[in-house]
């Protein structure tokens, strides 16, 4: 019975998420499976991967073959590298302590890389927000100046009308005396 590590699709239309499962290669995509070892949600940025590392490694060591997408997910999480390092220990290339040190160094470098990606996404999001706020502030300032100008013009017109009203009664009084 050839065993595959593959994705089983779930979710609604245009919003899929996947279970990472170990299944018989002849079983249907979303059908019967042997064991569920994780989930993958490509709808988030970056994609969310939850994987039971030990189960995945155990199945890989037993000979389960991952599909292309599952292989990239397992590679991203380090299962394939761990299998490679364990193979080096079995062949006698290095001891188990060196293998663990290599894997931990790889995992640390991977964590730094992922954090840098998340920081870049956050920085881009923050810069877009800051630009938007700056544009809104400029628009608000322009509107405030325009409103102040209108009020000043209205006040000037009212003062001119009041001055005319004062001049008009004096002119009427001069014509009445004559």
C-alpha beads as a LAMMPS data file, in Angstrom:
LAMMPS data file: protein, C-alpha beads

178 atoms
177 bonds

1 atom types
1 bond types

-500.0 500.0 xlo xhi
-500.0 500.0 ylo yhi
-500.0 500.0 zlo zhi

Masses

1 110.0

Atoms # bond

1 1 1 0.000 0.000 0.000
2 1 1 1.850 3.152 -1.181
3 1 1 1.396 5.962 1.324
4 1 1 1.381 9.646 0.422
5 1 1 1.594 12.805 2.470
6 1 1 -0.766 15.218 0.741
7 1 1 -3.293 17.995 1.172
8 1 1 -7.033 17.475 1.681
9 1 1 -9.088 20.526 0.687
10 1 1 -11.636 22.072 3.050
11 1 1 -13.339 25.432 3.378
12 1 1 -15.703 27.251 1.107
13 1 1 -15.444 28.377 -2.475
14 1 1 -12.456 30.736 -3.086
15 1 1 -11.479 30.480 0.599
16 1 1 -9.879 27.054 0.878
17 1 1 -7.701 25.732 3.629
18 1 1 -6.081 22.340 3.693
19 1 1 -5.401 19.491 6.087
20 1 1 -2.018 17.827 5.715
21 1 1 -2.820 14.123 5.800
22 1 1 -1.162 10.750 5.368
23 1 1 -3.311 8.661 3.029
24 1 1 -3.316 5.689 0.732
25 1 1 -2.362 6.951 -2.725
26 1 1 -5.474 5.296 -4.210
27 1 1 -7.900 7.050 -1.840
28 1 1 -9.744 10.159 -3.116
29 1 1 -8.300 13.612 -2.385
30 1 1 -10.820 14.528 0.325
31 1 1 -11.685 10.951 1.220
32 1 1 -10.365 8.426 3.687
33 1 1 -6.966 9.088 5.241
34 1 1 -4.730 7.318 7.726
35 1 1 -3.703 10.241 9.912
36 1 1 -4.012 14.020 9.961
37 1 1 -0.624 15.592 10.731
38 1 1 -1.323 19.295 10.259
39 1 1 -3.087 22.107 8.451
40 1 1 -2.194 24.753 5.880
41 1 1 -4.022 28.056 5.367
42 1 1 -2.812 29.965 2.282
43 1 1 -5.334 32.788 2.841
44 1 1 -3.172 34.556 5.428
45 1 1 -0.030 36.537 4.679
46 1 1 2.357 34.787 5.280
47 1 1 0.592 31.437 4.947
48 1 1 -0.216 29.692 8.239
49 1 1 1.240 26.206 8.635
50 1 1 0.519 24.044 11.665
51 1 1 2.381 20.748 11.511
52 1 1 3.030 17.957 13.996
53 1 1 6.745 17.757 13.282
54 1 1 7.346 14.399 14.974
55 1 1 4.480 12.637 13.179
56 1 1 5.554 14.040 9.818
57 1 1 9.167 12.992 10.388
58 1 1 8.057 9.538 11.537
59 1 1 5.988 9.023 8.372
60 1 1 8.830 10.286 6.176
61 1 1 11.232 7.845 7.815
62 1 1 8.725 5.026 7.226
63 1 1 8.767 5.820 3.501
64 1 1 5.708 7.995 2.906
65 1 1 6.120 10.058 -0.266
66 1 1 4.961 13.698 -0.146
67 1 1 3.232 15.340 -3.095
68 1 1 4.888 18.431 -4.602
69 1 1 2.947 20.933 -2.477
70 1 1 3.290 18.826 0.652
71 1 1 7.024 18.514 -0.045
72 1 1 7.405 22.304 -0.137
73 1 1 5.481 22.636 3.135
74 1 1 7.572 19.927 4.808
75 1 1 10.718 21.577 3.488
76 1 1 9.568 24.950 4.846
77 1 1 9.051 23.413 8.288
78 1 1 12.371 21.530 8.230
79 1 1 11.114 17.944 8.146
80 1 1 13.059 17.119 4.982
81 1 1 16.250 18.669 6.364
82 1 1 15.877 16.713 9.611
83 1 1 15.413 13.495 7.581
84 1 1 18.533 14.371 5.583
85 1 1 20.562 14.944 8.762
86 1 1 19.317 11.679 10.274
87 1 1 20.400 9.924 7.069
88 1 1 23.889 11.397 7.544
89 1 1 24.016 10.012 11.084
90 1 1 22.971 6.539 9.843
91 1 1 25.720 6.612 7.210
92 1 1 28.304 7.668 9.800
93 1 1 29.097 11.071 8.280
94 1 1 28.759 12.701 11.715
95 1 1 27.413 11.929 15.157
96 1 1 23.932 12.674 16.514
97 1 1 25.052 15.694 18.565
98 1 1 26.494 17.351 15.452
99 1 1 23.287 16.541 13.582
100 1 1 21.181 18.233 16.285
101 1 1 23.506 21.252 16.286
102 1 1 23.185 21.575 12.503
103 1 1 19.415 21.323 12.680
104 1 1 19.146 23.883 15.498
105 1 1 21.388 26.301 13.566
106 1 1 19.179 25.874 10.492
107 1 1 16.041 26.409 12.579
108 1 1 17.461 29.596 14.132
109 1 1 18.401 31.002 10.721
110 1 1 14.925 30.131 9.418
111 1 1 13.273 31.914 12.359
112 1 1 15.326 35.067 11.703
113 1 1 14.365 34.967 8.021
114 1 1 10.658 34.540 8.813
115 1 1 10.744 37.362 11.357
116 1 1 12.417 39.648 8.801
117 1 1 9.645 38.864 6.312
118 1 1 6.950 39.617 8.901
119 1 1 8.697 42.863 9.866
120 1 1 8.906 43.911 6.210
121 1 1 5.187 43.253 5.748
122 1 1 4.370 45.219 8.906
123 1 1 6.644 48.096 7.876
124 1 1 5.017 48.268 4.440
125 1 1 1.579 48.284 6.016
126 1 1 2.604 51.011 8.477
127 1 1 4.139 53.185 5.746
128 1 1 0.944 52.974 3.682
129 1 1 -1.061 53.956 6.749
130 1 1 1.287 56.865 7.551
131 1 1 1.081 58.137 3.958
132 1 1 -2.698 57.943 4.089
133 1 1 -2.794 59.879 7.369
134 1 1 -0.435 62.534 5.975
135 1 1 -2.652 63.009 2.902
136 1 1 -5.725 63.284 5.112
137 1 1 -3.965 65.909 7.264
138 1 1 -3.079 67.943 4.140
139 1 1 -6.679 67.790 2.933
140 1 1 -7.947 68.818 6.372
141 1 1 -5.520 71.759 6.487
142 1 1 -6.582 72.911 3.023
143 1 1 -10.253 72.717 4.010
144 1 1 -9.571 74.638 7.235
145 1 1 -7.781 77.413 5.333
146 1 1 -10.569 77.582 2.757
147 1 1 -13.200 77.830 5.505
148 1 1 -11.213 80.525 7.310
149 1 1 -10.941 82.490 4.052
150 1 1 -14.712 82.224 3.495
151 1 1 -15.380 83.420 7.063
152 1 1 -12.972 86.328 6.623
153 1 1 -14.641 87.311 3.342
154 1 1 -18.084 87.094 4.967
155 1 1 -16.894 89.213 7.910
156 1 1 -15.413 91.799 5.499
157 1 1 -18.686 91.930 3.574
158 1 1 -20.630 92.363 6.826
159 1 1 -18.280 95.170 7.919
160 1 1 -18.642 96.866 4.537
161 1 1 -22.429 96.577 4.746
162 1 1 -22.380 98.028 8.268
163 1 1 -20.152 100.898 7.114
164 1 1 -22.569 101.624 4.245
165 1 1 -25.479 101.544 6.654
166 1 1 -23.766 104.190 8.843
167 1 1 -22.901 106.370 5.853
168 1 1 -26.415 106.142 4.412
169 1 1 -28.227 107.658 7.465
170 1 1 -25.734 110.559 7.574
171 1 1 -26.329 111.176 3.862
172 1 1 -30.089 111.058 4.467
173 1 1 -29.687 113.543 7.349
174 1 1 -27.660 115.925 5.128
175 1 1 -30.310 115.875 2.401
176 1 1 -33.072 116.391 4.977
177 1 1 -31.371 119.547 6.386
178 1 1 -31.028 121.124 3.010

Bonds

1 1 1 2
2 1 2 3
3 1 3 4
4 1 4 5
5 1 5 6
6 1 6 7
7 1 7 8
8 1 8 9
9 1 9 10
10 1 10 11
11 1 11 12
12 1 12 13
13 1 13 14
14 1 14 15
15 1 15 16
16 1 16 17
17 1 17 18
18 1 18 19
19 1 19 20
20 1 20 21
21 1 21 22
22 1 22 23
23 1 23 24
24 1 24 25
25 1 25 26
26 1 26 27
27 1 27 28
28 1 28 29
29 1 29 30
30 1 30 31
31 1 31 32
32 1 32 33
33 1 33 34
34 1 34 35
35 1 35 36
36 1 36 37
37 1 37 38
38 1 38 39
39 1 39 40
40 1 40 41
41 1 41 42
42 1 42 43
43 1 43 44
44 1 44 45
45 1 45 46
46 1 46 47
47 1 47 48
48 1 48 49
49 1 49 50
50 1 50 51
51 1 51 52
52 1 52 53
53 1 53 54
54 1 54 55
55 1 55 56
56 1 56 57
57 1 57 58
58 1 58 59
59 1 59 60
60 1 60 61
61 1 61 62
62 1 62 63
63 1 63 64
64 1 64 65
65 1 65 66
66 1 66 67
67 1 67 68
68 1 68 69
69 1 69 70
70 1 70 71
71 1 71 72
72 1 72 73
73 1 73 74
74 1 74 75
75 1 75 76
76 1 76 77
77 1 77 78
78 1 78 79
79 1 79 80
80 1 80 81
81 1 81 82
82 1 82 83
83 1 83 84
84 1 84 85
85 1 85 86
86 1 86 87
87 1 87 88
88 1 88 89
89 1 89 90
90 1 90 91
91 1 91 92
92 1 92 93
93 1 93 94
94 1 94 95
95 1 95 96
96 1 96 97
97 1 97 98
98 1 98 99
99 1 99 100
100 1 100 101
101 1 101 102
102 1 102 103
103 1 103 104
104 1 104 105
105 1 105 106
106 1 106 107
107 1 107 108
108 1 108 109
109 1 109 110
110 1 110 111
111 1 111 112
112 1 112 113
113 1 113 114
114 1 114 115
115 1 115 116
116 1 116 117
117 1 117 118
118 1 118 119
119 1 119 120
120 1 120 121
121 1 121 122
122 1 122 123
123 1 123 124
124 1 124 125
125 1 125 126
126 1 126 127
127 1 127 128
128 1 128 129
129 1 129 130
130 1 130 131
131 1 131 132
132 1 132 133
133 1 133 134
134 1 134 135
135 1 135 136
136 1 136 137
137 1 137 138
138 1 138 139
139 1 139 140
140 1 140 141
141 1 141 142
142 1 142 143
143 1 143 144
144 1 144 145
145 1 145 146
146 1 146 147
147 1 147 148
148 1 148 149
149 1 149 150
150 1 150 151
151 1 151 152
152 1 152 153
153 1 153 154
154 1 154 155
155 1 155 156
156 1 156 157
157 1 157 158
158 1 158 159
159 1 159 160
160 1 160 161
161 1 161 162
162 1 162 163
163 1 163 164
164 1 164 165
165 1 165 166
166 1 166 167
167 1 167 168
168 1 168 169
169 1 169 170
170 1 170 171
171 1 171 172
172 1 172 173
173 1 173 174
174 1 174 175
175 1 175 176
176 1 176 177
177 1 177 178
